[in-house]
Amino acid sequence: MISKMRVIFICLALVCLSACTGGYSFTGGDVGDAKTVSVANFPNYAELFQPNLSLTFSESLRNIFVQQTRLTLVTFEGDLHFEGEILKYYVEPINAQADAQVAQNRLTITVNVRFTNRTDETKDFEKSFTRFADFPGNSNLIDVEEELIQQINTQLSEDILNAAIANW
């Protein structure tokens, strides 16, 4: 009798859990009725050109949606679709020392994103996102650039994910 009650309880719990998942993702965002996501390549129009930035940013955005939602990645015309361009990529000194040496530099990346939600047009947007990472003034950008770009791309991708499905 007890084992029968356990089976019934477990079955009811599973039914309740599966009914509650709806359109929510692991991030707590709501993808609604969307089942697919597509991300076009973001061309790099920044004055200071970094050759791999277009590819690494586009891949970072694709990866976050695959890893943190239940959406399936498609090449074109996903229920949720992202396109845009990289507008800025620049380095600037942010901290000077008494001897006129730069103590820290800042790498900044700005992307413009056009988001289309084919299941709910009221959630469409076009918006710019900017993130940066600081590095020591005595470091050569070439030595730290790949790591900084990865860090910034991750932050930008999280911001875009939140804007699209968490309504931030």
C-alpha positions in Angstrom: 0.0 0.0 0.0 2.8 2.4 0.9 4.7 1.7 -2.3 1.5 2.3 -4.4 1.1 5.7 -2.6 4.7 6.6 -3.4 4.3 5.8 -7.1 1.1 7.9 -7.2 2.8 10.8 -5.4 5.9 10.6 -7.7 3.7 10.5 -10.8 1.6 13.5 -9.6 4.8 15.4 -8.8 6.2 14.8 -12.2 3.0 15.9 -13.9 3.0 19.1 -11.9 6.6 19.8 -12.6 6.2 19.2 -16.4 3.1 21.4 -16.4 4.9 24.2 -14.7 7.9 24.5 -17.1 5.8 26.1 -19.8 8.0 28.6 -21.8 10.5 29.4 -19.1 14.2 28.9 -19.6 16.9 28.1 -17.1 17.6 31.8 -16.8 14.1 32.5 -15.5 13.2 34.2 -18.7 10.1 33.5 -20.8 10.6 32.4 -24.4 6.8 32.1 -24.8 5.8 29.9 -27.7 9.1 30.2 -29.4 10.9 27.0 -30.3 13.8 28.2 -32.4 16.4 31.0 -32.3 18.6 32.3 -35.1 21.5 34.7 -34.9 22.9 36.3 -38.0 26.6 37.2 -38.2 27.2 40.6 -36.7 29.5 42.5 -39.1 32.2 44.6 -37.6 31.9 48.3 -38.5 34.2 49.6 -35.7 37.0 52.0 -36.7 39.6 49.9 -34.9 39.1 46.6 -36.6 39.6 43.3 -34.9 39.4 40.5 -37.5 37.8 37.7 -35.3 35.4 39.9 -33.4 32.4 39.4 -35.7 32.7 35.6 -35.5 33.5 35.4 -31.8 30.6 37.7 -30.8 28.1 36.0 -33.0 29.1 32.6 -31.7 28.9 33.8 -28.1 25.4 35.0 -28.6 24.4 31.7 -30.3 26.0 29.7 -27.5 24.2 31.5 -24.6 20.8 30.8 -26.1 21.6 27.1 -26.7 23.1 26.7 -23.2 20.5 28.6 -21.2 17.2 28.1 -23.0 15.3 25.2 -24.5 15.4 26.8 -27.9 16.8 25.0 -30.9 19.4 27.0 -33.0 18.5 27.4 -36.6 20.4 29.1 -39.4 17.6 31.5 -40.6 14.2 32.8 -39.5 14.1 31.5 -36.0 11.1 32.3 -33.8 13.5 34.6 -32.0 15.9 36.3 -34.4 18.9 38.5 -33.7 20.9 40.6 -36.1 22.9 43.7 -36.0 26.4 45.1 -36.1 29.5 45.8 -34.0 29.7 49.6 -33.9 32.6 50.3 -31.6 35.8 48.6 -30.5 38.3 50.8 -28.8 40.9 51.1 -26.1 41.3 54.2 -23.9 43.5 55.0 -20.9 41.4 55.3 -17.7 43.9 55.8 -14.9 47.1 57.9 -15.0 49.9 57.7 -12.5 51.9 60.6 -11.2 54.7 60.0 -13.7 52.3 60.4 -16.6 52.2 56.7 -17.2 48.9 54.9 -17.8 48.0 52.7 -14.9 45.0 51.0 -16.6 43.4 50.8 -20.0 39.9 49.9 -20.9 38.7 47.9 -23.9 35.1 48.7 -24.9 32.8 47.0 -27.4 29.4 48.3 -28.5 27.0 46.3 -30.5 23.7 47.3 -32.1 21.0 44.6 -31.9 17.8 44.2 -33.8 15.6 41.5 -32.1 12.6 40.1 -33.8 10.2 37.9 -31.8 8.0 36.2 -34.5 5.7 34.8 -31.8 5.1 38.2 -30.0 5.9 41.3 -32.0 5.4 43.5 -29.0 8.8 42.2 -27.6 10.8 43.3 -30.7 13.5 45.9 -30.1 16.5 47.6 -31.6 19.0 48.6 -29.0 22.7 49.2 -28.4 24.7 47.3 -25.8 28.1 48.3 -24.4 30.5 46.4 -22.2 34.1 46.9 -21.2 37.0 45.2 -19.5 40.0 46.9 -17.9 43.6 45.8 -18.1 46.9 47.0 -16.7 48.6 49.9 -18.5 51.9 48.0 -18.7 50.2 45.1 -20.6 50.3 44.9 -24.3 46.7 44.7 -25.8 47.8 41.9 -28.1 48.7 39.8 -25.0 45.4 40.2 -23.3 43.0 40.9 -26.2 41.6 37.4 -26.7 40.7 36.9 -23.0 39.2 40.4 -22.8 37.1 39.9 -25.9 35.8 36.6 -24.5 34.9 38.3 -21.2 33.1 41.2 -22.9 31.3 38.9 -25.4 30.0 36.9 -22.5 28.7 40.0 -20.7 27.1 41.4 -23.9 25.5 38.0 -24.7 24.0 37.9 -21.2 22.7 41.4 -21.5 21.1 40.6 -24.8 19.6 37.4 -23.5 18.1 39.2 -20.5 16.7 42.0 -22.7 15.1 39.5 -25.0 13.6 37.0 -22.7 13.8 38.4 -19.2 12.4 41.8 -20.1 15.3 43.6 -18.5 
